[in-house]
Amino acid sequence: MQGGEGTSIFIRTSSSGTPSFHPFPPHSMQLYTKILLGLILGAICGFFANVLGIVWLQNLFISLEPIGTVFIRAITMIVVPLVVASLMVGTASLGDLAKLGRIGGKTVAYYLCTTAVAVTIGLLISNLVRPGARIDQTTRDTLSQEFDEQAAGAVTLADEAPSVVETLINLIPQNPIQAAAELDLLPLIFFTIIFAAAISVIAPARRDAVITFFEGINDACMVVIDWIMKTAPYAVFAIIAAVVSRFGMDLLQSLLVYTATVAAGLLIHGFFTYGLALRLLAKLEFLPFLKNISNAPLVAFSTSSSSATLPVTMETAEERVGISKPVSSFVLPLGATINMDGTALYQAVAVMFIAQIYGIPLSVMDQLIVVLTATLASIGAAGVPSAGIITLIIVLNAVGLGAHVQAGIALILGVDRILDMLRTAVNVTGDLTASAVVARSEGENLELRPARRKVAPEEERVPAGTAGDL
Ligand code: ASP
């Protein structure tokens, strides 16, 4: 089954005629416009409460945070059933296991190349701007002291990280249910693919029954995602207003050049690398593509989690870009776990920044080590908030900055949340770009589809693919 065909998705349209106040009137706007509005309003409200120092308003916005947490938990709740069902249907209906190997090879090669490009952009821009050379010693010491305790926590977490060999061994789950329960996506993907491959070779009558079962689960997941996404604009408002209310604006000032360097690198990577890949390899224009997929990077920006955004990413790929299930169900969950261009680029800038602050020159050889280790560290980072700053410690140690790890991390921790939002949006855009590139390379006809129009159950039931606003 492809592109959510057969999914029945419903929304209540104005049938009663009684006007009522609604900040985001149903159907008057696309969902991404509503989410963007939530984001902008949240940022403005939080900003005013913060810079004007209106404590009660700051506290009010911070008290709204549980609304955002509920949204993130709800969307994360659907990750495991969706990944399993979608990968099961995608793989079992392929009918050609060699094709799966081919898709896998292309995907991993593409992911590694774009991540290495991202790190290179990060290094080039930080050599050019030299953000670390613009911080005086007093600011450096004050910042390091302020976040010292949290940085020590990050260092401890990094020390506990598994080695490369352990990571490879851990790909094979002893117990797939435990992997699912711990939201450990790589072993879960591994198990599901093996299981689906087995299903594809059993007797057709039984195979079809299992595939139909998982198709049903997949369709139900899509419906739940649509329901949850209706609350996204409000949740995004709550998350952003709370984050901005709490944000240390003075920190942003002293780390402005560093923050702007990361942001500029991410923009360059987003527009040029993805723009080129889409145009040359997927034969799609970047801006219309971005407009069509914007729900996913907006949710990624707000949640700072590729894994939590995964259901939105998968639905967007299938329904808004027309990517087939065999490709999207494989490329996207893998991408949410191992493809983090934004994280890798950020790590490159952070390492250069810390080295520049402490006056430690990094040779070309050192910077090549950064390309290698930041690529690996971003693969190792989980798709959850702040994962990138923990695996950054691996990169710092690899280039001999071990003595400055804790102080260096403390220095940049204050602005990490905002950078996490930006890099996660890029990570998710990278996953969606990859799925388009791989799908096109498999001869798929991609189509930037307009939003479906959804209808109320009591009015009309239509199969998905014909209506809606997601
Ligand atoms: N939050 C990022 C993600 O989920 C990972 C990171 O860079 O911290 O993609």
Residues whose N, C-alpha, C, O or C-beta is under 5 A from the ligand:
A	BS01	LIG	S304 S305 S306 S307 T343 A382 G383 V384 P385 S386 A387 G388 I389 D420 R423 T424 N427
